[in-house]
Each structure stands twice: as C-alpha cells, then as structure tokens.
C-alpha cells in the first residue's frame, strides 16, 4: 500500500492518536501461517469480513452507529460509523459462530502489498489475503475469549476468579454492548428519528452510559476504527489513513533485496537510514511544542532545538 501524496486533514481530538495506540495493543494480533503462493494481477480489493450471522437489529445497529460517531465524530475524516465500527463489534461478538472462531487472523500476508521482483522493487504480483483465514484457538485461548465475550454467565463453570474477593462475575462484551444499546435508546430525544440525530444528541447518548459501559464501548469503537480490515472494521482502511498509518508492508518491506546484485537497497520513499523525504503531514503547532517542552523540563529532560 503506497501513498506518495498524503492529504492534509484538519486536527481532530487527541482521541484519534490514543485510538491508534489502543488498537495496536487491544486488537487481536495476526498470527502466522505458511507462505501462500503469489498470484498475478493488480492489488486485490480486500473486503471487510462480515459477521457470520446478524447479531444486531437494524435499530440496534443505528444506535451503535450513533454512539460510534459520539466517540469518533465525523469531520474532514470519517466518523466511527463510517469506519465500520458496528461491523467490527458484530464480528467480535459472534466470533464463535464460525469455526475456527474469528479471533486471530492468519498470515503472513494480507495481499495489500506486492511481492518483490528480482531486483527487490515491487512486482505486479500479489499474494492472497491470508489474514482472512482465521487460526484455531487452543483450549486456554478458547476459554479466555469465551469469558471475555460471553461473561461468567455464559461459560461452563463461570469465571475462574469469580469467587475472589472484590472481583465478582465477569460481564461479557455481549452483555456490555446490550446494556449500552438499552441505555442509549432511553436517551434518544422523543419524536426524533435516529437518522436525524445531531452530533450533540449523539454525545448526550454516550454520556448517558455508566462509566464502565462507556469505557467498554469506547474501547470497542477504537479497536474497530483502527483494526486490520479482516476483523470487520476500518472500512477502506480509512482509519489507518486518518492516522497516517500505511498498513502492513510485507512481503515487499522497506529494505529491498536485489538478487541480481546480492545486495540490499532502500525503498526511496521509505528510507531506513535517512529521514523521511516527505514533510510532516500533521506538524505540531507552537503551543503544543511549548507544552511538550514544559513537561520534558519538569521531568528533568533536555529540549533540543
């Protein structure tokens, strides 16, 4: 996936950056499988993986889309609903409807990047999307994910730590999302169609949730917005574009091996030994730099000019 001219976009809340960091740690990591045979042709369009069976009614999906837009409001970039967050949540909550469960994507390649030619440069050949082939779970992984999705009440024998003082039963994601939908429905203004909700009304719906449910929903929205598309969200990789993340780079990579010369060459657009040749797509303003400098100084660090 190559982007030579990244568009300049308006500055959104710091939430988008927190979202990218959150996604990298919270979204299930892609595993590895055997290397697939490459196929000729242009880079394939990788469709988002749909949930095996619909989990949400149309009304519930609209409620969740409104909440997703409250977490990530649309501006010059897509909001949470346009980023396919509901599809991601639905895929996760119904993960065990498929075999193997749709928890850990396979690999090693997604098909979004070309294989290298003999001189290491991009060829016209792309491997198939092995990310869409989900991996089997072992016994421990199965129980852990069932506990996270279904909660103690949905797992035989309940949660292993339910009896620990102060812990109590685990509330599964299915129950947490259902609670979020129920509370948000009650906060919809009378005689207002869901399609006509204003941004302020969507925000009020999000604020109507209790803090625990709200935190769970925000986590899911951020995961869905910045996940790999095979997990159902990040429609058209718009979430990645929003934070200037180019996506997975293999099998081409940034250090190209030229078999005709038996030497490595750098991708001129993504050098690894020199600075990026393109300008900062979102430079910090003076106030932000001043704030960071003040924090560094308070912590005893040095600010270099």
GIQUIWO-V512963 format. One record per backbone hydrogen bond with DSSP energy under -0.5 kcal/mol. CO is the residue of the C=O (numbers start at 1). NH is the residue of the N-H. E is the energy in kcal/mol with one decimal. If there is no record, write none. Layout:
co:nh:e
CO:NH:E
CO:NH:E
//
This chain:
co:nh:e
4:6:-0.6
7:9:-0.5
13:16:-1.8
14:17:-0.7
14:18:-2.1
15:19:-2.7
16:20:-1.9
17:21:-2.0
18:22:-2.7
19:23:-2.8
20:24:-1.5
21:25:-0.8
22:25:-1.0
22:26:-2.7
23:27:-1.6
37:128:-0.6
39:126:-2.5
44:46:-0.7
45:47:-0.8
48:50:-0.6
57:61:-2.7
58:62:-1.9
59:63:-2.2
60:64:-2.5
61:65:-2.4
62:66:-2.2
63:67:-2.2
64:68:-2.6
65:69:-2.0
66:70:-1.3
67:71:-1.8
68:72:-2.8
68:80:-0.6
72:80:-2.2
77:75:-2.3
79:83:-1.3
80:85:-1.5
81:84:-1.5
83:234:-1.1
83:235:-1.2
84:88:-1.9
85:89:-2.7
86:90:-2.8
87:91:-2.3
88:92:-2.4
89:93:-2.8
90:94:-1.5
92:95:-1.5
94:97:-2.3
95:98:-1.2
95:102:-1.5
101:103:-2.1
101:104:-0.5
103:105:-0.6
104:135:-2.7
105:31:-3.7
109:130:-2.2
109:131:-0.7
111:44:-0.6
113:127:-0.6
115:123:-2.3
117:120:-2.0
118:259:-2.5
118:260:-0.6
121:117:-3.5
124:41:-1.1
125:115:-2.9
126:39:-2.2
128:130:-1.4
129:132:-0.6
130:106:-0.6
130:133:-1.4
131:106:-0.8
132:134:-1.0
138:142:-2.6
139:143:-2.0
140:144:-2.5
141:145:-2.6
142:146:-2.4
143:147:-2.3
144:148:-1.9
145:149:-2.5
146:150:-3.1
146:151:-0.7
147:151:-1.4
148:173:-2.2
149:174:-2.4
151:154:-1.1
152:155:-1.2
155:158:-2.8
159:162:-1.4
161:164:-1.4
162:168:-0.7
164:167:-2.1
164:168:-0.9
170:152:-2.2
170:172:-0.7
172:176:-2.5
173:177:-2.8
174:178:-2.0
175:179:-2.3
176:180:-2.1
177:181:-2.4
178:182:-2.3
179:183:-2.6
180:184:-2.3
181:185:-2.4
182:186:-1.6
183:187:-0.7
184:187:-0.7
185:188:-1.4
189:192:-1.4
191:193:-0.5
193:196:-1.6
194:197:-1.3
198:202:-2.1
199:203:-2.3
200:204:-2.2
201:205:-1.8
202:206:-2.0
203:207:-2.4
204:208:-0.9
205:208:-0.5
206:209:-1.4
210:214:-2.9
211:215:-2.3
212:216:-2.1
213:217:-2.4
214:218:-2.6
215:219:-2.2
216:220:-2.1
217:221:-2.6
218:222:-2.5
219:223:-2.3
220:224:-2.8
221:225:-2.2
222:226:-1.6
223:227:-0.9
224:234:-1.3
228:231:-2.2
229:49:-1.0
229:232:-2.3
234:237:-2.5
235:238:-2.3
237:241:-2.1
238:242:-1.9
239:243:-1.0
240:243:-0.7
240:245:-3.0
241:244:-1.3
244:246:-0.5
249:253:-2.9
254:256:-0.7
254:267:-2.2
256:258:-0.7
256:265:-3.2
257:259:-0.9
258:261:-0.9
258:262:-1.4
258:263:-1.5
263:258:-3.2
265:256:-3.0
266:268:-0.6
267:270:-1.3
280:283:-0.6
285:289:-2.3
286:290:-2.4
287:291:-2.2
288:292:-2.6
289:293:-2.5
290:294:-2.2
291:295:-2.3
292:296:-2.6
293:297:-2.3
294:298:-2.4
295:299:-2.0
296:301:-3.0
297:300:-1.4
302:304:-0.6
//
